Amino acid sequence: MSQAKIDLPQGTLDLIILQTLSLGPQHGWAISERIKQVSRDALQVQQGSLYPALHRLERRGWITAKWRATENNRRAKYYDLTATGRRQLEADTNEWHRLVSAVELVLAGVRKA
């Protein structure tokens, strides 16, 4: 039985991409496949969302891009996390955990009421 698609809250895609790139440089297709794999198919990032996000992260200086050959000897743009991107990943991860904790408190409080 397939799971329903999960809509990501605003800004979450950037966090997920930064986390994925913290493992090392990857090209766009590999990034989307890794996200799909790690989320057990719950998150499927479409190219129409992925590439604008990658370009936005690059403009902010959080990632860099460099053309090189893939494992199949095809040319692809590889994205890599910068030092600024690592700091942003840490800050966004902390903020995400605070948000999740706050929402869990509210939901638990609502159940008790």
Buried (B, 14 or more C-beta within 10 A) or exposed (E): EEEEEEEBEEEBBBBBBBBBBEEEBBBBEBBBBBBBEBBEEEBEBEEEEBBEBBEBBBEEEBBBBEEEEEEEEEEBEBBEBBEEBBEBBEEBBEEBEEEEEEEEEEEEEEEEE
